Amino acid sequence: MLGGALTRVSSRWDKQLGSVMDACALNSNHMDFTKNAHAGDEVFIERHVSSIHTLDKGFDESYAPPGEKNPI
């Protein structure tokens, strides 16, 4: 009787372990997909921000010496 119960418990644990491993694999695959899908976002944001910085430099280039306030 005890042997049959332990066999049943072991079988259930094996099933549950398989379910948890499947869920982990699904999450891992989703995270890999998301990482690849958004891989170019960092580059896009970096280019966008650096272009704003370049544009911003041009606003005071001819009206005041660098580092000083525009008198106008």
Backbone as numpy.savetxt, mean C-alpha at the origin, in Angstrom:
# Nx Ny Nz CAx CAy CAz Cx Cy Cz
-13.43 -45.85 22.42 -14.24 -44.66 22.42 -13.37 -43.39 22.42
-12.37 -43.34 23.27 -11.51 -42.16 23.33 -10.71 -42.00 22.05
-10.26 -43.12 21.48 -9.50 -43.06 20.24 -10.32 -42.47 19.10
-11.61 -42.87 19.02 -12.49 -42.33 17.97 -12.73 -40.84 18.14
-12.87 -40.41 19.40 -13.09 -38.98 19.67 -11.85 -38.17 19.29
-10.68 -38.68 19.63 -9.45 -37.97 19.29 -9.24 -37.91 17.77
-9.61 -38.98 17.09 -9.51 -39.00 15.64 -10.44 -37.94 15.04
-11.65 -37.84 15.59 -12.61 -36.83 15.09 -12.09 -35.41 15.35
-11.56 -35.18 16.53 -11.00 -33.85 16.85 -9.85 -33.52 15.92
-8.98 -34.48 15.70 -7.84 -34.27 14.81 -8.30 -33.96 13.39
-9.32 -34.67 12.94 -9.86 -34.43 11.61 -10.46 -33.03 11.49
-11.19 -32.61 12.52 -11.78 -31.26 12.51 -10.69 -30.18 12.52
-9.64 -30.40 13.31 -8.54 -29.44 13.36 -7.88 -29.33 11.99
-7.69 -30.46 11.32 -7.10 -30.44 9.98 -7.96 -29.63 9.01
-9.29 -29.82 9.10 -10.20 -29.05 8.23 -10.12 -27.56 8.52
-10.14 -27.21 9.81 -10.09 -25.80 10.19 -8.76 -25.17 9.78
-7.68 -25.94 9.95 -6.37 -25.43 9.53 -6.35 -25.17 8.03
-6.94 -26.06 7.26 -7.03 -25.85 5.81 -7.82 -24.60 5.47
-8.91 -24.35 6.20 -9.71 -23.15 5.97 -8.92 -21.88 6.28
-8.20 -21.89 7.37 -7.39 -20.72 7.75 -6.28 -20.49 6.72
-5.64 -21.55 6.29 -4.58 -21.41 5.29 -5.13 -20.89 3.96
-6.31 -21.34 3.56 -6.94 -20.83 2.34 -7.25 -19.34 2.47
-7.76 -18.94 3.64 -8.07 -17.52 3.86 -6.81 -16.67 3.82
-5.73 -17.17 4.41 -4.46 -16.44 4.39 -3.93 -16.31 2.96
-4.05 -17.38 2.19 -3.59 -17.34 0.80 -4.41 -16.33 -0.01
-5.71 -16.30 0.24 -6.59 -15.34 -0.46 -6.19 -13.91 -0.12
-5.96 -13.65 1.17 -5.53 -12.31 1.58 -4.18 -11.95 0.98
-3.26 -12.89 0.96 -1.95 -12.64 0.39 -2.05 -12.30 -1.10
-2.85 -13.07 -1.82 -3.04 -12.80 -3.24 -3.66 -11.42 -3.47
-4.63 -11.07 -2.63 -5.27 -9.76 -2.77 -4.27 -8.63 -2.49
-3.44 -8.81 -1.48 -2.44 -7.79 -1.16 -1.42 -7.66 -2.29
-0.99 -8.78 -2.88 -0.07 -8.72 -4.01 -0.70 -8.00 -5.19
-1.97 -8.30 -5.47 -2.67 -7.64 -6.57 -2.77 -6.14 -6.32
-3.15 -5.76 -5.11 -3.30 -4.34 -4.77 -1.96 -3.62 -4.88
-0.89 -4.25 -4.41 0.44 -3.64 -4.51 0.80 -3.40 -5.97
0.56 -4.38 -6.82 0.89 -4.23 -8.24 -0.02 -3.23 -8.93
-1.28 -3.20 -8.54 -2.23 -2.28 -9.17 -1.89 -0.82 -8.86
-1.31 -0.57 -7.69 -1.01 0.81 -7.28 0.49 1.12 -7.35
1.24 0.29 -8.04 2.70 0.48 -8.11 3.07 1.82 -8.72
2.33 2.29 -9.72 2.67 3.54 -10.38 2.18 4.77 -9.65
1.36 4.60 -8.63 0.81 5.76 -7.92 1.89 6.60 -7.25
2.89 5.95 -6.65 3.96 6.69 -5.99 4.71 7.56 -6.99
5.00 7.01 -8.15 5.71 7.76 -9.18 4.86 8.94 -9.65
3.57 8.71 -9.86 2.68 9.78 -10.30 2.63 10.90 -9.26
2.48 10.55 -8.00 2.41 11.56 -6.94 3.73 12.33 -6.84
4.84 11.62 -6.92 6.14 12.28 -6.85 6.32 13.27 -8.01
5.95 12.86 -9.21 6.07 13.77 -10.37 5.15 14.97 -10.21
3.95 14.73 -9.73 2.98 15.82 -9.57 3.48 16.83 -8.55
3.97 16.36 -7.42 4.45 17.25 -6.37 5.70 17.99 -6.83
6.61 17.32 -7.51 7.83 17.99 -7.95 7.51 19.04 -9.02
6.49 18.82 -9.84 6.14 19.84 -10.84 5.53 21.06 -10.16
4.81 20.88 -9.08 4.28 22.03 -8.33 5.43 22.83 -7.74
6.44 22.14 -7.22 7.60 22.81 -6.65 8.33 23.62 -7.73
8.48 23.08 -8.90 9.13 23.78 -10.01 8.31 24.99 -10.43
7.01 24.83 -10.52 6.14 25.94 -10.88 6.20 27.04 -9.84
6.22 26.66 -8.58 6.24 27.63 -7.49 7.51 28.47 -7.52
8.62 27.89 -7.93 9.88 28.65 -8.00 9.79 29.81 -8.98
9.00 29.66 -10.01 8.94 30.68 -11.05 8.14 31.91 -10.70
7.41 31.90 -9.60 6.55 33.04 -9.29 7.29 34.28 -8.81
8.44 34.12 -8.18 9.12 35.31 -7.66 10.51 35.50 -8.26
10.79 34.89 -9.41 12.14 34.94 -9.94 12.56 36.32 -10.45
11.63 37.13 -10.94 12.06 38.41 -11.50 11.58 39.62 -10.70
10.89 39.40 -9.61 10.34 40.54 -8.87 11.10 40.86 -7.60
11.82 39.91 -7.05 12.57 40.16 -5.83 13.78 39.22 -5.82
14.86 39.66 -5.18 16.01 38.76 -5.05 15.60 37.50 -4.29
16.25 36.38 -4.56 15.90 35.15 -3.87 15.93 35.30 -2.36
14.89 34.83 -1.72 14.81 34.87 -0.26 14.18 36.12 0.30
13.93 37.14 -0.54 13.31 38.37 -0.06 11.87 38.45 -0.51
11.07 39.21 0.20 9.66 39.37 -0.15 9.51 40.24 -1.39
8.47 39.97 -2.14 8.15 40.76 -3.32 7.58 42.10 -2.84
8.15 43.22 -3.24 7.71 44.52 -2.77 6.35 44.94 -3.33
5.90 44.27 -4.35 4.64 44.66 -4.98 3.46 44.16 -4.18
